[in-house]
Amino acid sequence: HSDFLLTVNTKFRPTNESDMEEVSNELRDAMLDMLTTDGLKQVVEIMDDNASFSSEFIDKVACKFSVEVGDTAKGGRVHAHAKLQFTHNTKLRLNFPAIKDFILQSMNNPYVNGLHVHAQLIPYDGFVDDYIEKKMKSNSNK
């Protein structure tokens, strides 16, 4: 079993609401595409020569993500946080160059010409779920 916290940062700092919505929506759509079975097959590297991204080796996949604009004095950047959970019986890892290529090609936005991608293997303790859903939780407490 492997759980990853993935951050995809567009490095784009919007200066108006329209640009923020455009880039946020495109990143959301790109993440939705990438987190399908077909998308994951392109960005998850199976490290065993005799294994593949199939139900024989990957028993279950669960993904959730959110897109947000960071909150900084200079103005935040449009980025996504995702939790990817794999129940598997093979070695796998996230392929960062493939993630960048997938997202950039899917977005095809002149404002976004590079990405910062980071991931870390995480234990399950509920913290990551809370972190990803922080906007939903803060909005529901109003």
C-alpha positions in Angstrom: 0.0 0.0 0.0 1.4 3.4 -0.9 -0.1 6.9 -0.2 1.3 10.0 -1.9 0.7 13.7 -1.3 1.3 15.3 -4.7 1.6 19.0 -5.3 1.4 20.5 -8.8 2.2 24.2 -8.9 1.6 26.2 -12.1 3.9 29.0 -10.8 1.3 31.3 -12.2 0.3 34.2 -10.0 -3.0 35.6 -11.3 -3.6 39.4 -11.2 -7.3 39.3 -11.8 -10.3 37.0 -11.1 -10.8 36.0 -14.8 -7.2 34.8 -15.2 -7.4 33.0 -11.8 -10.6 31.2 -12.8 -9.2 30.3 -16.3 -6.0 28.7 -15.0 -7.7 27.1 -12.0 -10.4 25.5 -14.2 -7.8 24.2 -16.7 -5.6 22.8 -13.9 -8.7 21.1 -12.4 -9.6 19.6 -15.8 -6.0 18.4 -16.3 -5.9 16.8 -12.8 -9.3 15.1 -13.5 -7.8 13.7 -16.8 -4.6 12.6 -15.1 -6.3 10.8 -12.2 -8.3 8.5 -14.5 -7.0 5.0 -15.0 -5.7 5.9 -18.5 -4.0 9.0 -17.1 -2.4 7.2 -14.2 -1.0 4.6 -16.6 1.0 7.5 -18.2 2.4 9.0 -15.0 2.9 6.0 -12.6 6.0 4.0 -13.3 5.8 0.3 -12.6 9.4 -0.7 -11.6 9.1 -4.5 -11.8 9.9 -5.7 -15.4 7.2 -8.4 -15.2 4.4 -6.2 -13.8 2.0 -3.7 -15.4 -0.6 -1.2 -14.4 -3.3 -3.8 -14.3 -5.7 -5.3 -11.7 -3.2 -8.2 -11.4 -0.7 -5.8 -9.8 -2.7 -2.7 -8.8 -5.7 -3.8 -6.6 -7.2 -0.5 -5.9 -6.6 3.2 -6.7 -8.2 6.1 -4.8 -7.5 9.8 -5.6 -8.8 13.1 -4.4 -7.5 16.6 -5.1 -8.2 20.3 -4.7 -7.1 23.3 -6.7 -6.4 26.6 -5.0 -4.6 29.9 -5.1 -2.0 30.2 -2.4 -2.4 33.0 0.2 0.7 35.2 0.2 1.4 38.9 0.4 2.7 38.9 -3.2 -0.4 37.0 -4.4 -0.6 33.2 -4.4 0.0 30.8 -7.2 -2.5 28.4 -8.7 -1.7 24.9 -7.6 -3.3 21.6 -6.8 -2.8 19.1 -3.9 -3.7 15.5 -4.5 -3.8 12.4 -2.4 -3.1 9.2 -4.4 -3.6 5.8 -2.7 -2.5 2.6 -4.3 -3.1 -0.9 -3.0 -0.6 -2.9 -5.0 1.7 -5.9 -5.0 4.5 -4.5 -7.2 7.0 -1.6 -7.0 5.7 1.7 -8.3 6.6 5.4 -8.2 5.3 8.7 -9.6 7.1 9.8 -12.8 7.5 13.6 -12.3 8.6 14.4 -15.9 5.5 12.5 -17.2 3.3 14.4 -14.7 4.6 17.7 -15.9 4.2 16.8 -19.6 0.7 15.4 -19.0 -0.5 18.5 -17.1 1.2 21.1 -19.4 -0.2 19.4 -22.6 -3.7 19.1 -21.1 -3.7 22.7 -20.0 -2.0 24.2 -23.1 -2.3 27.7 -21.5 0.1 30.6 -22.4 0.2 31.7 -18.8 1.6 28.3 -17.7 4.9 27.3 -19.3 6.4 25.3 -16.5 5.3 23.4 -13.4 6.8 22.6 -10.0 5.8 19.0 -9.0 6.5 17.6 -5.6 5.4 14.4 -3.9 6.0 12.6 -0.7 5.1 9.2 0.6 2.7 9.6 3.5 1.4 7.5 6.4 -2.4 7.6 6.7 -3.5 9.6 9.7 -6.3 11.8 8.3 -4.0 14.9 8.2 -3.7 14.9 4.4 -7.4 14.6 3.9 -7.9 17.6 6.2 -5.2 19.5 4.3 -6.7 18.8 0.9 -10.2 19.6 2.0 -9.3 22.7 4.1 -11.2 25.1 1.9 -14.4 23.0 1.9 -14.2 22.7 5.7 -13.5 26.4 6.3 -16.4 27.3 4.0 -18.8 24.9 5.7 -18.2 26.4 9.1 -19.5 29.9 8.2 
